[in-house]
Amino acid sequence: MHAHAAAPDGVVVARGLTKRFGAFTAVDALDLSIARGEVVGFIGPNGAGKSTTIRLLCGLFAPSAGSATVAGFDVRTEPESVRAHIGYMSQKFSLYGDLTCRENLRFFSGIYRVPRDALDERIRFAIEMAGLEGREDTLVRTLAGGWRQRLALGCAILHRPPVLFLDEPTSGVEPQARRRFWDLIHRLAADGVTVLVSTHYMDEAEYCNRIALIDAGRLIAIGSPGELRERELGGALFELACAPLGEAVAVLRGTRGVLDASIFGDRLHVLVADGAQAGALRDALAAARIEAGEPQPIRPSLEDVFVQLVARVERRKRSAA
């Protein structure tokens, strides 16, 4: 997939965007620019500030500081114009279970003020895009999660917005349905729709042109998946089978040349400054009487990148304290 460069005149632009709730800073001086037709993944753990950022960009919250524009409209001074030019989908889907698919689409077309002469065509498009042919008159409460998810996306694009904000849209949906949903997102992006989608599923980041990694309200890195792997790790990654894992992590983090060690399932991922130092890992563990297999070089996942970035930020905080 082609990775877009951040455009200074992007469709979505945030500069120093900040939101405070009392003494708590939920979004901290965030800078972001998203180009037309770009799919940007907003990745981070629960509570990182993803949903708050999206609500700021939707004009639902007023910023405490900084600025943002969406489709050329200021979120602070023109929130109604912003909302008229976006589609928004929350993780709860916001559908009416006691209405049919067609009735939900008609209801949301009224909210979005879809012109009457375009209504039938827009509803047909939403049903076709979501793969709901034959289910138009099915009650929404009887649909599986994947179908409800695609219907919610259809409702969000009835007015053909140039920008889509999707807040954890695949949460709780089975993997096959998640993959089909991403196919729909890329179909919209190919037509020029700009998409910001938040998720805590690291594997979904692979589907994005660029990824914005956020932790504790701060943007800690942004780039294509390949750029982040190459730029942010700064070493060679090895996988190691050993036991006990907790003791092995402590030993390796104190070993010369080891940048970090983390537990991934029943194995360790160990980042070393130089790949030639891999043999020293087993030696260090053997000296501590910990049995270990042969270190295997691996391609870093985006989860590896995120774990290392968060650890780096935490080390900086401790050194600055």
C-alpha positions in Angstrom: 0.0 0.0 0.0 1.2 3.4 -0.9 2.1 5.6 2.2 1.0 9.2 1.9 3.2 12.0 3.2 1.6 14.3 5.7 0.2 17.2 3.9 0.5 20.7 5.3 -2.9 21.5 3.8 -4.4 18.2 4.9 -8.1 17.5 5.1 -7.7 16.9 8.8 -5.2 19.1 10.6 -4.5 19.5 14.3 -1.9 21.8 15.8 -1.1 21.6 19.6 -4.5 20.1 20.2 -5.1 19.7 23.9 -8.0 18.7 26.1 -8.0 18.9 29.9 -10.6 17.6 32.3 -9.8 19.4 35.5 -6.2 18.5 36.4 -6.2 15.6 34.0 -4.8 16.1 30.5 -6.5 13.6 28.1 -4.9 14.9 24.9 -1.6 16.7 25.2 -0.4 19.1 22.4 -1.2 16.7 19.5 0.0 17.6 16.0 -1.5 15.7 13.1 -2.2 16.2 9.3 -4.1 13.7 7.2 -4.3 13.9 3.4 -7.3 13.3 1.1 -8.0 9.6 0.6 -5.5 8.6 3.4 -6.3 5.9 6.0 -4.6 6.7 9.3 -4.7 4.3 12.2 -4.9 5.8 15.6 -3.2 3.1 17.8 -2.8 2.9 21.5 -4.1 1.2 24.7 -7.4 1.9 26.3 -7.4 5.3 28.0 -4.6 6.6 25.8 -6.7 9.5 24.5 -7.9 8.1 21.1 -11.6 8.6 21.7 -11.2 12.1 23.2 -9.1 13.2 20.2 -11.7 11.9 17.7 -14.5 13.7 19.7 -12.4 16.9 19.5 -12.1 16.5 15.8 -15.8 15.9 15.4 -16.5 19.2 17.2 -18.2 17.4 20.1 -15.6 18.8 22.6 -14.1 22.2 22.6 -10.3 22.1 22.8 -8.6 23.4 26.0 -5.7 24.7 23.8 -4.4 24.4 20.3 -6.5 24.2 17.1 -7.9 21.8 14.5 -9.6 22.0 11.1 -11.6 19.3 9.4 -12.6 19.7 5.7 -11.5 23.3 6.1 -13.7 24.1 9.0 -12.5 25.1 12.5 -13.6 22.7 15.2 -13.8 25.4 17.8 -15.7 28.1 15.9 -17.5 26.0 13.2 -18.5 22.7 14.9 -21.8 22.4 13.1 -20.1 22.8 9.7 -17.5 20.2 10.8 -20.3 17.7 11.7 -22.0 18.3 8.4 -18.9 17.2 6.6 -18.0 14.1 8.6 -19.2 10.6 9.2 -18.8 9.3 12.7 -19.0 5.8 14.0 -18.6 4.8 17.6 -17.7 1.4 18.9 -21.3 0.9 20.1 -22.5 1.4 16.5 -25.5 3.6 17.8 -28.1 1.7 15.9 -31.7 1.0 16.9 -32.3 -2.7 17.5 -36.1 -2.5 17.2 -35.9 -1.0 13.7 -35.0 -2.9 10.5 -31.9 -2.2 8.5 -33.8 -0.1 6.0 -35.6 1.8 8.8 -32.3 2.6 10.5 -30.9 3.9 7.2 -34.0 6.1 6.6 -33.8 7.4 10.2 -30.1 8.4 9.8 -30.7 9.9 6.4 -33.1 12.3 8.1 -30.5 13.3 10.7 -27.9 13.9 7.9 -30.5 15.8 5.8 -30.1 13.6 2.7 -32.0 15.2 -0.2 -35.3 13.4 -0.7 -34.6 12.8 -4.5 -31.3 11.1 -3.6 -32.6 9.0 -0.7 -33.4 5.7 -2.4 -30.1 5.7 -4.3 -28.1 6.4 -1.1 -29.9 3.7 0.8 -29.3 1.2 -2.1 -25.6 2.1 -2.1 -25.3 1.7 1.7 -27.0 -1.7 1.6 -24.9 -2.9 -1.3 -21.7 -1.7 0.2 -22.5 -3.4 3.5 -23.5 -6.6 1.8 -27.0 -6.5 3.3 -29.0 -7.4 0.2 -31.8 -9.6 1.3 -31.6 -8.3 4.9 -33.1 -4.9 4.4 -36.2 -5.8 6.5 -34.4 -7.7 9.2 -34.5 -6.3 12.7 -31.1 -5.0 13.7 -31.1 -6.7 17.1 -31.1 -10.1 15.3 -28.0 -9.3 13.3 -24.5 -10.6 14.2 -21.9 -8.1 15.2 -20.2 -8.0 11.8 -23.5 -7.1 10.0 -24.4 -4.4 12.6 -20.9 -3.0 12.1 -21.3 -2.7 8.4 -24.8 -1.3 8.7 -23.4 1.4 11.1 -20.8 2.3 8.5 -23.5 2.6 5.9 -25.5 4.9 8.1 -22.4 7.1 8.7 -21.8 7.7 4.9 -25.4 8.3 3.7 -24.6 12.0 3.2 -21.3 11.2 1.4 -19.0 12.9 3.8 -15.4 13.7 2.7 -14.1 12.6 6.2 -14.8 9.5 8.3 -13.9 9.2 12.0 -14.2 5.6 13.2 -13.8 5.1 17.0 -12.8 1.4 17.8 -15.2 0.2 15.1 -14.0 -3.4 15.1 -14.1 -3.9 18.9 -15.8 -7.2 19.8 -16.2 -8.2 16.1 -15.0 -11.6 14.9 -11.7 -11.6 12.8 -13.3 -12.4 9.4 -15.8 -9.6 9.8 -13.0 -7.2 10.9 -11.1 -8.0 7.6 -14.2 -7.4 5.5 -14.8 -4.1 7.3 -11.3 -3.0 6.4 -12.0 -3.8 2.8 -14.9 -1.4 2.9 -12.7 1.3 4.5 -10.2 1.0 1.6 -13.0 1.1 -1.0 -14.1 4.5 0.5 -10.6 5.8 0.6 -10.1 4.9 -3.0 -13.0 7.3 -3.7 -11.2 10.1 -1.9 -12.6 9.8 1.6 -10.2 10.6 4.4 -10.3 8.1 7.3 -9.1 8.3 10.8 -9.7 5.0 12.6 -8.8 4.2 16.2 -8.1 0.7 17.3 -6.2 -1.3 20.0 -5.7 -4.2 17.6 -2.1 -3.9 16.5 -2.6 -6.2 13.5 -5.1 -3.8 12.0 -2.5 -1.1 11.8 -1.0 -3.0 8.9 -4.1 -2.0 6.8 -3.3 1.7 7.2 -1.3 4.1 5.1 0.1 5.6 8.2 -0.1 4.9 11.9 -0.2 7.4 14.7 0.9 5.8 18.0 -0.6 7.5 21.1 0.1 6.9 24.8 -1.1 8.9 27.8 -2.5 11.6 25.5 0.7 12.2 23.6 1.5 11.3 20.0 4.8 9.3 20.4 5.4 8.3 16.7 3.8 8.6 13.3 4.7 6.9 10.0 3.9 4.0 7.7 4.2 0.5 9.2 7.5 0.0 7.4 8.9 3.3 8.5 8.1 2.7 12.1 9.7 -0.7 12.1 12.8 0.7 10.5 13.1 4.0 12.3 11.9 3.3 15.8 13.4 0.1 16.9 17.1 1.0 16.3 18.5 -2.5 16.7 18.0 -6.2 15.9 15.1 -8.2 17.4 15.3 -11.8 18.5 12.8 -14.3 19.9 13.9 -16.6 22.7 12.3 -19.6 24.4 13.3 -19.8 28.1 11.9 -20.3 31.6 11.2 -18.7 34.0 10.3 -15.7 31.8 10.2 -13.1 34.6 13.7 -13.9 35.8 15.0 -14.0 32.3 13.7 -10.6 31.5 15.4 -9.1 34.6 18.7 -10.8 33.6 18.6 -9.7 30.0 17.7 -6.1 30.8 20.9 -5.9 32.8 23.0 -7.5 30.0 25.4 -5.3 28.1 24.2 -4.6 24.5 20.5 -5.4 25.3 18.2 -2.4 24.6 15.1 -4.1 26.0 13.5 -7.4 26.7 9.7 -8.1 26.9 7.5 -11.1 27.4 5.4 -12.1 24.4 3.2 -15.1 25.2 5.5 -17.9 26.2 8.6 -16.4 24.8 10.8 -13.3 25.1 11.4 -10.6 22.4 14.9 -9.2 23.0 16.1 -6.0 21.2 19.9 -5.8 21.0 22.0 -3.0 19.6 24.0 -5.3 17.3 22.7 -8.6 15.9 26.1 -10.1 16.4 25.5 -10.0 20.2 22.7 -12.7 20.0 25.0 -15.4 21.3 25.7 -13.4 24.5 22.0 -13.7 25.4 22.2 -17.4 26.1 25.5 -16.9 27.9 24.0 -14.4 30.2 21.0 -16.6 31.0 23.2 -19.7 31.5 25.3 -17.7 34.0 22.0 -17.1 35.9 21.1 -20.9 35.6 18.2 -20.2 33.3 17.7 -22.6 30.4 17.1 -21.0 27.0 16.8 -22.0 23.4 18.7 -20.5 20.5 17.9 -16.9 19.8 16.0 -16.6 16.5 16.0 -13.3 14.5 12.4 -12.1 13.8 10.7 -9.4 11.9 9.4 -6.9 14.4 5.7 -6.5 14.7 4.0 -3.2 15.3 3.3 -4.4 18.8 7.1 -4.7 19.3 7.5 -1.1 18.0 4.8 0.2 20.3 6.2 -1.6 23.4 9.7 -0.2 22.7 8.4 3.3 22.2 6.4 3.3 25.4 9.4 1.9 27.3 11.6 4.7 25.8 9.1 7.4 26.9 8.9 5.9 30.4 12.7 6.0 30.7 12.8 9.6 29.6 10.2 10.5 32.2 12.2 8.8 35.0 15.4 10.4 33.9 13.7 13.8 33.9 12.2 13.4 37.3 
